[in-house]
Amino acid sequence: MLSRYSRALSTKCLHSHAYAFRSTATLKSQVGAPMEAYNSTLTDANKLDTKPKAVTQLFINGKFVDSKSTEFHNVLNPATQELVTKVPEITEDEFNHAVANAVQAQKQWAVTPAAIRQRYLFDYQRILRDSQDDIAKAITLEHGKTNADSVGDVFRGLEVVEQACNAVTAMMGETSRDVARGIDTYSYKEPLGVTAGICPFNFPAMIPLWMYPVALATGNAMILKPSERTPTAAMLLMELLNRVDIPPGLVNVVHGGKGCVDKICDHPDIRAVSFVGSNTAGEYIHQRATSHNKRAQCNMGAKNHGTVLPDADKKSSINALTGAAFGSTGQRCMALPVVLLVGDANKWLDDFVAVAKELKVGPGDAKDTDVAPLCAPGAKERVEAYIQSAIDEGAKVVLDGRGVKVDGYPDGNFVGPTIITGVEPGMKCYDEEIFGPVMLIKQCKTLDEAIQLTNNNRYGNGCAIFTNNGPAARKFEREVNVGQIGINLPIPVPLPFFSFTGG
C-alpha cells in the first residue's frame, strides 16, 4: 500500500540539497523523537488470556474499549452452538473516532525511519512466535477448525510478519541520471496514510497478519475489521501489539457486518482497502470503495482443479488430494475440490472413497479429528443443499457426508467427507464455490481435456497436476491460465516473498 511518484531535479540543485542535509544532521536529530529512540527491552511473552469476553471490545488508540452499540452479532461454538461472545456493530461516532485517531498516529509514523519501524516488527514476530498456541485455541473455539489447522493459521501469518521485517528493501525508490541534459529523476515510495483491512472468518489470524504488519512496515496506519464470526484472534494480536509498545492508534480494530464495511468504503480519510472473502462481498466492496476513489485489493472465491494422470504415484496423489479437499473442512480459497481423473486414473475412484471414509469427523479440539465442524451459521444447510442439487442435476454421490453423527455433539455443524462423480460444467455444484468438505470427481479422456476444463473455470485461484511425466507437467504448466500451479503439490500457496496471484 505505497504511493509512488517521481521528482525531477537539476544536478546542481540536487548536490546543493544533499550538502545542506549533511551539514545540518546531528546525533540529536537522529534519535531525538521518542519513536526514533526506540530500543527493544522486550522479554519473553506471558501467556495470553484466550477466553473471549462476553462482549468483544473495540481496540482504539491502543486501548480495549466497550462499544456503546445496541446491535450485536452472536458468535457460536460450531461444535456445540453455545454462545462464545457477542460482537458489536460499531456506531458511527466510534468509527469516526477510530479513523481520526489513526490519521493522527500515522503522521508521526510516516516520518519514523524505516529501520525503527522494522525493530518494532522484529519484536512483534518474536512475541507472536511464542504465542501461537494460545491464539490457536481461540481460533478453534470460534471457527471450529482442528488445532493443527489453527496453529497453521497463526504460523502462516507469522511468516508475513517476518517478511514485513524486510520491507525496507522493497520500499527503495529508483533513480536515473541524465534523463535530459543536467536532469536526474528520482522515484520515491511514500506511505498512503490510513488503510483498511476487511477479513474473512476462515483464517482469523493469518489474513489480518497479511495486512497490518505490511501497512506498519511501510509507514501506514490501518483500520482492521475482523470477521464478526471469529473476532477473538484479532483481539489477541492487538494485545501483542501493545506488549511491544507499538505507538497507539496505528492499528485500530472495528467490528460489525455490512454496515461497518460500508463505513470503511465510504470514509474519506481511508485511502485503500484490502479484502479477502467471497465473490459477492468482494465485488461489492471493490465497486463501493473505488467509487470513492480508494485503492481496492480484493482476493475472492475459487474453484480449484487438480488433474491426475495415470502415471502419477497413486498413494501419494490420493492422500494429497484428500487433504486438499477435506482439510480445514474445505473452508479455504486454496482448497482443491475438483479432481480431474485422466485415462486409466479413472480406475482410482474406489481408492479415493476408501481413504475419505477413514477420516474422522469431530470437534476441532479433539486430537484425532480430521474433519471439524463448519463455522458459519447456516453453512451446514448450505453445503447439504449443494449435495442435493448435484443429485437433482444427475450427478452421483458415492460418499455422502450428510447426516453424520458425532457422539456428544448433537448440535454441531458437521458434514462428513462427501465425494460426487458424474459432475459437469453447468451444474450448480461444479460452477459455484461450495466451501465445505465436498470433492467433485470428473473423468477426462486426455490431458488436453483436463487443461480445457481448468481454463474454462472462472474461479481459478490455483490448480495442480499429479504426474511422473516431465513433458506432461511442462505442457500443463505452460498451457493452463491459472496464476498458481502445483506440480505434485495440491495447494500451491506461495511464501510471503512471492505474490499471491490467482487467476
Residue, then its C-alpha position, 0 to 999 in steps of 0.5 A: m500500500l505505497s504511493r509512488y511518484s517521481r521528482a525531477l531535479s537539476t544536478k546542481c540543485l540536487h548536490s546543493h540539497a544533499y550538502a545542506f542535509r549533511s551539514t545540518a544532521t546531528l546525533k540529536s536529530q537522529v534519535g531525538a523523537p521518542m519513536e526514533a529512540y526506540n530500543s527493544t527491552l522486550t522479554d519473553a511473552n506471558k501467556l495470553d488470556t484466550k477466553p473471549k469476553a462476553v462482549t468483544q471490545l473495540f481496540i482504539n488508540g491502543k486501548f480495549v474499549d466497550s462499544k456503546s452499540t445496541e446491535f450485536h452479532n452472536v458468535l457460536n461454538p460450531a461444535t456445540q452452538e453455545l454462545v462464545t461472545k457477542v460482537p458489536e456493530i460499531t456506531e458511527d461516532e466510534f468509527n469516526h473516532a477510530v479513523a481520526n485517531a489513526v490519521q493522527a498516529q500515522k503522521q508521526w509514523a510516516v516520518t519514523p525511519a524505516a529501520i525503527r519501524q522494522r525493530y518494532l516488527f522484529d519484536y512483534q514476530r518474536i512475541l507472536r512466535d511464542s504465542q501461537d498456541d494460545i491464539a490457536k485455541a481461540i481460533t478453534l473455539e470460534h471457527g471450529k477448525t482442528n488445532a493443527d489447522s489453527v496453529g497453521d493459521v497463526f504460523r502462516g501469518l507469522e511468516v508475513v510478519e517476518q517478511a514485513c521485517n524486510a520491507v525496507t528493501a522493497m520500499m527503495g525508490e529508483t533513480s536515473r541520471d541524465v534523463a535530459r541534459g543536467i536532469d536526474t529523476y528520482s522515484y520515491k515510495e511514500p506511505l498512503g496514510v490510513t488503510a483498511g483491512i476487511c477479513p474473512f472468518n476462515f483464517p482469523a489470524m493469518i489474513p489480518l497478519w497479511m495486512y497490518p504488519v505490511a501497512l506498519a512496515t511501510g509507514n501506514a496506519m490501518i483500520l482492521k475489521p475482523s470477521e464478526r464470526t471469529p473476532t477473538a484472534a484479532m483481539l489477541l494480536m492487538e494485545l501483542l501489539n501493545r506488549v511491544d509498545i507499538p505507538p497507539g492508534l496505528v492499528n485500530v480494530v472495528h467490528g460489525g457486518k455490512g454496515c461497518v464495511d460500508k463505513i470503511c468504503d465510504h470514509p474519506d480519510i481511508r485511502a485503500v482497502s484490502f479484502v479477502g472473502s467471497n465473490t459477492a462481498g468482494e465485488y461489492i466492496h471493490q465497486r463501493a470503495t473505488s467509487h470513492n476513489k480508494r485503492a481496492q485489493c480484493n482476493m475472492g472465491a475459487k474453484n480449484h482443479g487438480t488433474v491426475l494422470p495415470d502415471a502419477d504415484k497413486k498413494s501419494s496423489i490420493n492422500a494429497l488430494t484428500g487433504a486438499a479437499f477435506g482439510s480445514t473442512g474445505q473452508r479455504c480459497m486454496a482448497l482443491p475440490v475438483v479432481l480431474l481423473v485422466g485415462d486409466a486414473n479413472k480406475w482410482l475412484d474406489d481408492f479415493v472413497a476408501v481413504a475419505k471414509e477413514l477420516k474422522v469427523g469431530p470437534g476441532d479440539a479433539k486430537d484425532t479429528d480430521v474433519a471439524p465442524l463448519c463455522a458459519p451459521g447456516a453453512k451446514e444447510r448450505v453445503e447439504a443443499y449443494i449435495q442435493s442439487a448435484i443429485d437433482e442435476g444427475a450427478k452421483v454421490v458415492l460418499d455422502g457426508r450428510g447426516v453424520k453423527v458425532d457422539g456428544y455433539p448433537d448440535g454441531n455443524f458437521v458434514g462428513p467427507t462427501i465425494i460426487t462423480g458424474v459432475e459437469p460444467g453447468m451444474k450448480c455444484y461444479d460452477e459455484e464455490i461450495f466451501g465445505p468438505v465436498m470433492l467433485i470427481k470428473q473423468c477426462k479422456t486426455l490431458d488436453e481435456a483436463i487443461q480445457l476444463t481448468n481454463n474454462n473455470r472462472y474461479g481459478n485461484g490455483c490448480a495442480i497436476f499429479t504426474n511422473n511425466g516431465p513433458a506432461a507437467r511442462k505442457f500443463e504448466r505452460e498451457v493452463n491460465v491459472g496464476q498458481i500451479g502445483i506440480n505434485l503439490p495440491i495447494p500451491v500457496p506461495l511464501p510471503f516473498f512471492s505474490f499471491t496471484g490467482g487467476 
